[in-house]
């Protein structure tokens, strides 16, 4: 209140800046930005006010608005790892990927081991379809942080973009062996094995995904079942049908879909009478 009383139009910008900091520390981001802007109206080259205004806007998720004070902070000589990193993040949110890449590269000059900055650079490369550069960065990150599941998932997705399903499967298998694969990862792994005609490996991945999902989403199991049937993988299809039924969570619509798939397998394997009953 004392500072607020002296932070008037004719007072020093320092009072507005100090009041902005107090609001910022109390998570009142709207008033924090207001007083930082007031300080800048009095003294546009107030570097700390530019910087803290940018931080308040980022914290308030106003990323596009934060770009101007961030770039102004850099112009005033206040660029550091955090400033450039936030600038890269803000540019990414505005789909300005080349600018974001440049900002992240500058951020890494100050903090060369910062994983988040490197991941930002990877995401920029992917957005610009520069997949080889993204994979080279990921290789370095994975060597240093093999336990981070996000890296393996990102690597798999890039290989899929490059139409290299076998390499994508290797990435997901590494995630699986680390014990950090999700049901979604395993369903995708099964799909990748099917593109490589590795039906047994695909079935194992699908079954493991079902166990992880605890059968709560039979619709997710029906999709790989349909893939197996479409590829003529009759034995694998039957194994998956049994797994779906054992979970016991089928609705009327899902039950109908499964019956149709079962009938198709029965017809295709010469068991017409059973198909008619189904």
C-alpha positions as CSV (number, residue, x, y, z in Angstrom):
1,X,0.0,0.0,0.0
2,X,2.8,2.5,0.8
3,X,4.5,1.8,-2.6
4,X,1.1,2.0,-4.3
5,X,0.6,5.4,-2.8
6,X,3.8,6.8,-4.3
7,X,3.6,5.0,-7.7
8,X,1.9,7.9,-9.3
9,X,2.2,9.3,-12.9
10,X,4.9,11.8,-11.9
11,X,6.8,9.4,-9.7
12,X,9.9,7.4,-10.5
13,X,9.5,4.2,-12.6
14,X,11.3,2.3,-9.8
15,X,8.2,2.6,-7.7
16,X,6.0,1.1,-10.4
17,X,8.6,-1.6,-11.0
18,X,8.7,-2.5,-7.3
19,X,4.9,-2.6,-7.0
20,X,4.8,-4.9,-10.1
21,X,7.3,-7.2,-8.4
22,X,5.1,-7.4,-5.2
23,X,2.1,-8.3,-7.3
24,X,4.1,-10.8,-9.3
25,X,5.4,-12.5,-6.1
26,X,1.8,-12.8,-4.9
27,X,0.7,-14.3,-8.3
28,X,-1.5,-11.4,-9.2
29,X,-0.3,-11.4,-12.7
30,X,-2.8,-8.9,-14.1
31,X,-1.7,-6.1,-11.7
32,X,2.0,-7.2,-12.0
33,X,1.8,-6.6,-15.8
34,X,-0.1,-3.4,-15.3
35,X,2.6,-1.8,-13.1
36,X,5.5,-3.2,-15.2
37,X,3.9,-1.5,-18.2
38,X,3.5,1.7,-16.2
39,X,7.2,1.6,-15.3
40,X,8.0,1.2,-19.0
41,X,5.7,4.1,-20.0
42,X,8.0,6.3,-17.9
43,X,11.3,4.7,-18.8
44,X,11.0,2.5,-22.0
45,X,14.6,1.2,-21.7
46,X,14.1,-0.1,-18.2
47,X,15.5,-3.6,-18.8
48,X,14.4,-5.3,-15.6
49,X,10.9,-4.1,-16.2
50,X,10.9,-5.4,-19.7
51,X,12.1,-8.8,-18.5
52,X,9.7,-9.1,-15.6
53,X,6.8,-8.0,-17.8
54,X,7.7,-10.8,-20.2
55,X,7.9,-13.3,-17.3
56,X,4.5,-12.2,-15.9
57,X,2.9,-12.5,-19.4
58,X,4.4,-16.0,-19.9
59,X,3.2,-17.1,-16.4
60,X,-0.3,-15.8,-17.4
61,X,-0.1,-17.9,-20.6
62,X,-0.1,-14.7,-22.8
63,X,2.7,-16.0,-24.9
64,X,2.2,-13.9,-28.0
65,X,2.1,-10.7,-25.9
66,X,5.3,-11.8,-24.2
67,X,7.3,-11.8,-27.5
68,X,7.7,-8.0,-27.6
69,X,9.1,-7.5,-24.1
70,X,11.3,-10.6,-24.5
71,X,12.9,-9.3,-27.7
72,X,13.2,-5.8,-26.2
73,X,15.0,-7.4,-23.2
74,X,17.5,-9.0,-25.6
75,X,18.0,-5.7,-27.4
76,X,18.8,-4.0,-24.1
77,X,21.5,-6.6,-23.4
78,X,19.5,-8.7,-21.0
79,X,19.4,-11.9,-23.0
80,X,20.2,-15.0,-21.0
81,X,19.3,-18.7,-21.2
82,X,15.9,-18.2,-19.6
83,X,15.0,-15.2,-21.7
84,X,16.0,-16.9,-25.0
85,X,14.3,-20.2,-23.9
86,X,11.0,-18.4,-23.2
87,X,11.3,-16.5,-26.4
88,X,11.7,-19.9,-28.3
89,X,8.6,-21.2,-26.4
90,X,6.6,-18.1,-27.3
91,X,7.6,-18.3,-30.9
92,X,6.7,-22.0,-31.0
93,X,3.2,-21.2,-29.6
94,X,2.8,-18.7,-32.5
95,X,3.9,-21.2,-35.1
96,X,7.0,-19.2,-35.9
97,X,9.3,-22.2,-36.0
98,X,12.4,-20.7,-37.7
99,X,12.4,-17.9,-35.2
100,X,11.9,-20.3,-32.3
101,X,14.8,-22.5,-33.5
102,X,17.1,-19.4,-33.5
103,X,16.0,-18.5,-30.0
104,X,16.5,-22.0,-28.7
105,X,20.0,-22.2,-30.2
106,X,20.9,-18.9,-28.4
107,X,19.4,-20.3,-25.2
108,X,21.7,-23.4,-25.5
109,X,24.7,-21.1,-25.7
110,X,24.0,-20.1,-22.1
111,X,22.7,-23.5,-20.9
112,X,24.1,-26.2,-23.1
113,X,22.8,-29.1,-21.0
114,X,19.2,-27.9,-20.7
115,X,17.1,-30.8,-21.9
116,X,13.9,-28.6,-22.4
117,X,15.8,-26.3,-24.7
118,X,17.1,-29.2,-26.8
119,X,13.6,-30.7,-26.9
120,X,12.3,-27.3,-28.1
121,X,14.9,-27.4,-30.9
122,X,13.8,-30.9,-31.8
123,X,10.1,-29.8,-32.0
124,X,11.2,-26.9,-34.2
125,X,13.0,-29.3,-36.5
126,X,10.0,-31.6,-36.7
127,X,7.7,-28.7,-37.5
128,X,10.0,-27.7,-40.3
129,X,10.2,-31.3,-41.5
130,X,13.9,-31.4,-40.8
131,X,13.7,-34.9,-39.5
132,X,17.3,-35.9,-39.8
133,X,18.4,-32.9,-37.7
134,X,15.7,-33.8,-35.1
135,X,16.9,-37.4,-35.0
136,X,20.5,-36.4,-34.6
137,X,19.5,-34.2,-31.6
138,X,17.4,-37.0,-30.1
139,X,20.3,-39.5,-30.5
140,X,22.4,-37.2,-28.3
141,X,19.6,-36.7,-25.8
142,X,18.9,-40.4,-25.5
143,X,22.5,-41.3,-24.9
144,X,22.5,-38.9,-22.0
145,X,19.0,-39.7,-20.7
146,X,18.0,-43.2,-21.8
147,X,15.4,-43.4,-19.0
148,X,13.3,-40.6,-20.3
149,X,10.3,-42.2,-22.1
150,X,9.3,-38.9,-23.8
151,X,12.5,-39.1,-25.9
152,X,11.8,-42.7,-27.2
153,X,8.2,-41.8,-28.0
154,X,9.3,-38.7,-29.9
155,X,11.9,-40.7,-31.8
156,X,9.3,-43.3,-32.8
157,X,6.9,-40.6,-34.1
158,X,9.7,-39.1,-36.2
159,X,10.5,-42.4,-37.7
160,X,6.8,-42.9,-38.5
161,X,6.9,-39.5,-40.3
162,X,9.9,-40.7,-42.3
163,X,7.9,-43.9,-43.2
164,X,10.4,-46.1,-41.4
165,X,8.1,-48.4,-39.3
166,X,10.9,-50.9,-38.4
167,X,13.0,-48.2,-36.7
168,X,9.9,-46.8,-35.0
169,X,9.2,-50.2,-33.6
170,X,12.8,-50.4,-32.2
171,X,12.2,-47.1,-30.4
172,X,9.0,-48.4,-28.8
173,X,10.5,-51.7,-27.9
174,X,13.2,-49.9,-26.0
175,X,10.5,-48.0,-24.2
176,X,8.7,-51.3,-23.5
177,X,11.9,-52.9,-22.1
178,X,12.4,-49.9,-19.8
179,X,9.0,-50.8,-18.4
180,X,7.6,-47.3,-19.3
181,X,5.4,-48.1,-22.4
182,X,1.8,-47.1,-22.1
183,X,-1.1,-49.0,-23.6
184,X,-1.2,-46.4,-26.4
185,X,2.5,-47.1,-27.1
186,X,1.9,-50.8,-27.2
187,X,-1.1,-50.5,-29.6
188,X,1.0,-48.4,-31.9
189,X,3.8,-51.0,-31.6
190,X,1.4,-53.7,-32.6
191,X,0.3,-51.6,-35.7
192,X,4.0,-51.1,-36.7
193,X,4.6,-54.9,-36.4
194,X,1.6,-55.5,-38.7
195,X,3.0,-53.2,-41.3
196,X,6.1,-55.4,-41.2
197,X,3.9,-58.6,-41.4
198,X,5.2,-59.7,-37.9
199,X,1.9,-61.0,-36.8
200,X,3.1,-62.9,-33.7
201,X,4.9,-59.8,-32.4
202,X,1.9,-57.7,-33.2
203,X,-0.4,-60.0,-31.2
204,X,1.9,-60.0,-28.2
205,X,2.0,-56.2,-28.2
206,X,-1.8,-56.0,-28.5
207,X,-2.4,-58.5,-25.7
208,X,0.0,-56.6,-23.4
209,X,-1.8,-53.4,-24.2
210,X,-5.1,-55.0,-23.3
211,X,-3.7,-56.2,-20.0
212,X,-2.4,-52.7,-19.2
213,X,-5.8,-51.2,-20.2
214,X,-7.5,-53.9,-18.0
215,X,-10.1,-54.3,-20.7
216,X,-11.8,-51.0,-19.8
217,X,-11.9,-49.9,-23.4
218,X,-13.0,-52.8,-25.7
219,X,-13.3,-50.4,-28.6
220,X,-9.6,-49.9,-28.5
221,X,-9.1,-53.7,-28.8
222,X,-11.6,-54.0,-31.6
223,X,-9.5,-51.8,-33.9
224,X,-6.4,-54.1,-33.8
225,X,-8.8,-57.1,-34.1
226,X,-10.1,-55.6,-37.3
227,X,-6.6,-55.1,-38.6
228,X,-5.7,-58.7,-37.9
229,X,-8.8,-60.0,-39.7
230,X,-8.2,-57.7,-42.7
231,X,-4.7,-59.2,-43.0
232,X,-5.9,-62.8,-42.8
233,X,-4.2,-63.5,-39.4
234,X,-6.9,-66.0,-38.3
235,X,-5.1,-67.6,-35.3
236,X,-4.0,-64.2,-34.0
237,X,-7.5,-62.9,-34.5
238,X,-9.0,-65.7,-32.5
239,X,-6.5,-65.1,-29.6
240,X,-7.5,-61.4,-29.6
241,X,-11.2,-62.2,-29.7
242,X,-10.8,-64.4,-26.6
243,X,-8.9,-61.7,-24.8
244,X,-11.7,-59.1,-25.6
245,X,-14.4,-61.5,-24.4
246,X,-12.6,-62.4,-21.2
247,X,-12.4,-58.7,-20.2
248,X,-16.2,-58.7,-20.0
249,X,-16.8,-55.0,-20.8
250,X,-18.6,-55.3,-24.2
251,X,-21.5,-53.0,-24.9
252,X,-24.2,-53.9,-27.4
253,X,-22.6,-52.0,-30.2
254,X,-19.1,-53.5,-29.5
255,X,-20.6,-56.9,-29.1
256,X,-22.1,-56.6,-32.6
257,X,-18.8,-55.5,-34.1
258,X,-17.0,-58.5,-32.5
259,X,-19.6,-60.9,-33.7
260,X,-19.2,-59.7,-37.3
261,X,-15.4,-60.1,-37.0
262,X,-15.8,-63.6,-35.5
263,X,-18.2,-64.6,-38.3
264,X,-15.8,-63.4,-41.0
265,X,-13.0,-65.5,-39.5
266,X,-15.2,-68.5,-39.3
267,X,-16.3,-68.1,-42.9
268,X,-12.7,-67.6,-44.1
269,X,-11.5,-70.7,-42.3
270,X,-14.2,-73.0,-43.7
271,X,-16.5,-73.1,-40.7
272,X,-19.7,-71.9,-42.5
273,X,-22.1,-73.5,-40.0
274,X,-20.6,-71.8,-37.0
275,X,-20.5,-68.5,-39.0
276,X,-24.2,-68.8,-39.6
277,X,-24.8,-69.3,-35.8
278,X,-22.6,-66.3,-35.0
